[in-house]
């Protein structure tokens, strides 16, 4: 077989793989949207859920999903970027660094149910908090930290060394070089890691079952006091997310319209992830252009 024939065969194989992946993804989206969009309405999005009666909505679950996402990323992103900067710029080759890297890899391979059980032991029972938004966010932080650390480390290592050396040659300190040169250049890849971590938060159910709970108290959305039991901003209240709600409705639901609620909730969840990713990309591109003075 000559090289041109081998090249054509390899090209055909890769194109077929790409078409297969796109077809599977498009088919999955089509199935979810076709079965779910017809059940989505303003009332469905703005009314509370019901455990017995038909016609319940997903207002609280949708808010809980975004709120837990916000709290989780508020904790995960700074720690993950800091860990990635340390591994890429400060950690010296040796047994300690190898041990840290091994721990990160082991942590990234843990099943989410194990993280949930650990969160139940520490953030629910040991602390005495019970099922809380904060406990769920901390469990998801453990779940997502390896992704952020490895993504940030790889992004920093991918920045051309000439940029760093030129900055240091001008007498700029190491930290100022990282802050003003390396991190802005690595920002697009770091943003990709943050979006991947956020997507896992949106779709995670197992870890939140044991930390954030399966219920949501009656909320007053006019009460913005974070210390009030009825405030949606209270981080020490239980919070059923949209992914957990879909699992709960399909496995334990007693309502007559189980299929309608599950299908509508699934469509809203997928649509929320898509919108979040697009907005994050757009905002990230604006920040990157502003930080690097590129057009």
N, C-alpha and C positions, 0 to 999 in steps of 0.2 A: 504494500500500500504506500503510495507516494504521499508527500507532505500536504499537497493541496487537497487530496481526498480526505486525509485525516482531519485537516482544518475544517472542511465542510461538515464532516460528521460531528465533530466537537461543537461547532456552531449550532447545528441542528439540535443536538442534545440539550444544550443550554437554553436555546429558544423554547424547546418543548417544556423544559422544567419551568421556565418563567411563565409560559402560557398556562400550565397546570396550576401554578400557585395563584395567579391572577383569577383563573376560573373558579377555583375553590373559594377564594375570598369573596369574589363577586356573587357567587351562588349563596354563600352564607349570609351576606348582607341582604341580598334580594329576598331570601326566605324570611329573615327577621323583619325586614321593613314591610313586606307584603302582608305578613300575618299580624304585625303590630301597629302600623300606622293608622289603620281604620279604627283602632280603639283609643287613639290619643286625641284628647280634647282639652280645652281650657279647664273644664271641670275636673278632668282626670289629673291634671297637673297641679291644681290648686286646692283640692279637697283632701282631707285626711283619709288614711286607709281604714278599712273595717275588717274585723275578724269574723263577722257573722253575716252581715247584710251585703247584698250585691250593690255595685255602684261606687265602691270605695276608690280613693285616688292614691297618689304617691307623693303628696306635697312634702310631708315630713321626711320621707326616705330620700327624696331628691336633695333636699337641703342638707340632710345629714351626710350624704355622700360628698358633696362639695366642701362642707365644713371640715370633715375628717381629712379630706385631701389637703385643704389649706393648712391645718395644724400639722399634718404629717410632713409636708414639704417644708414648712417653716422650721422643723427640727432637722429633717434629713439633709436638705441642701447645704446649709453651712457646715455641718459636721462632715458630710461626704466630700465637699470640696476641700475642706481643711485636711482630711485624711489623704485625699489624692495629691494635694500639694506636698504634704510631708513625704509620701512614698516616692514622688517623682523628683523632689528637689533637696530634701534634707536627709532621708534615710540612707545610711551607708550600707553597702553590701556586707552581709554577714549572717550569722545564725539568727539574730533577733529579727532582722528584716525578713528573712525567709520564713520565720515562725509567724510573723504578722501576715505575710502574704498567704500562707497556708490557712490561717484562721479565717481570712477574708473569703478564700475559695470554699472552705467548708461551710461557712455561714451562708454563702450564696446557693449552696446545694441543698440546704435544709428544706424539707417540705413545709408548706405554709401551716399545716395542721400542727406540726411540732412547735412552730413559732407561736401559734395560738395557745397551745397547752402551757408553754413557758410564760406567756403573757397572763394566762389564767392564774398560774402559781404566784407570779411576782406582782403584777399590776392590779390584779383583782383580789386575791386572797391575802398576800403578805402585807400589802399597803392598806388593806381595808377599804379601798375605794369602791369595790363592787364593779359592776359593768359601767364603764365610762367612756366618753369620747377620748379623753386623754390616754387611758389605757390602750384603746384601740390604735391611736396615733403612735404611741411608743412601740407597740408590737409591730406595726407596719414600718416604723423607722428601722427596727432591727432587720426586717425583711428586705428593705430597699437600700440600706447602707452599702453593701458590697457592690451593687450596681453603680452607685454614685462614685464610690472611691475608685473602682477600676476604670470607669469611663473618664473621670477627671485625670487620673494618672496617665492613661493612654493619650488623652488629648494634649496634656502638657508635654509629654515626650515627643509628640508629633510636631510640635512647634519647632521651626528651624533653629538650630543652635546659634546660627549667626546673629539672630536678633538678641539673644541673651548675651552673647559675648560682646556685641557692639555696645549694649547698654552698660555692661560692667566695665568695659574699656573707657567709658566716659566718666567713670567714678560713681555711677549710680549704685546704691546699696542693693544687696541681693533681694531683700523683701520688696523694695520699691520697684525693682525690675519685674518681680513676679506680679505685683499688683498692677503695674501700668503697661507692661509689655506682654508677658506670657499669658496671663489670664484672659485679657481681651482677644488675643489671637486664638486661644483655645476655646473661646466662648461657644461657637456653634456646636462643637462636639459635646461640651458640657451640657448645653441645652438639650441635645438629643438624649443624653443620659437622664436628665431630669424628666423629660417627657415620657421615657420608658418607665421610669419609676412611678410617675403619676398614673400612667395607664394601668399598672399593676395595682395601685391603690383603688382605682375605680372598679376593677373587676374582682377584687379580693373578697372572699366570703368566709373561708375556713378560719382564718386568724381572727376575724372580727366576731365570729360566732361566740368565741370564748372570752372576748375582751370588751367589746362594745355592746353586746347583748342582742336580743331578738325583739326588743320592744322600744317604744318611744313614748315618754310621758306626754300629757296634753300640753301643747306649747302655745304660748301667746306671742305672736310675732310683732306685737307692739311693745313688748317688754324687752329692752335691750340691756338690762342689768345682768351682767355675766354671773352674778352670784345668786340670782333668783332661780328657784327650782323649775319655774315655767318658762324661763328665758331660753330661746334657741341657742344663745351664745354660751350657755353654761357647759363647761368642758367636763364637769363631774356628773353628768346625767347619762343614762343609757341612750344609745342611738342605733336604730336599725337602718342600715344603708340599703341602697337600691339592689345591690347584688345579693345581700342577705335576704331581702324581702322576696326576691324572685325565687330563691331556694326555699324559703319558708312557705310561700304560697303553693309551690308545686309539691311539697312533701307533707305539709301539715295544714294546708288551707281547708277551711270548712265553708268558705263563701261559694255561692252558686256559680259565679262567673270567674272561676279559677283560671281558665285558659285565656280569657280576655285580659285579665289583670296581668298575668305572667307575660303574655305576648306584648302588650303595651309597654310594660316595664322594661322588657328586653330591648325594644326599639328605642326607648328613651335613653337607656344606658349606652347603647352603641352610638346613638346620635350625640350624646353628651361627650363621649370620648373623642369622636371625630371633631366636634366643634372646639373642644379644649385643645386638641393637638394643633388645629389650624390657627387658633388665636395665639397659642404659645409660640408657634413658628413665626408668626407675623410680628408679635411683640419682640421676640428674640432677635429677629433681623433688624428691627429698628434700633434696639439697644446695641447690637454689634456694630452697625453703621455709625452710631453716635460715639461709641467707645474707640473705634479704630479710624474714624474720620474718612470712611470709604463711602462711595456713592452707591 
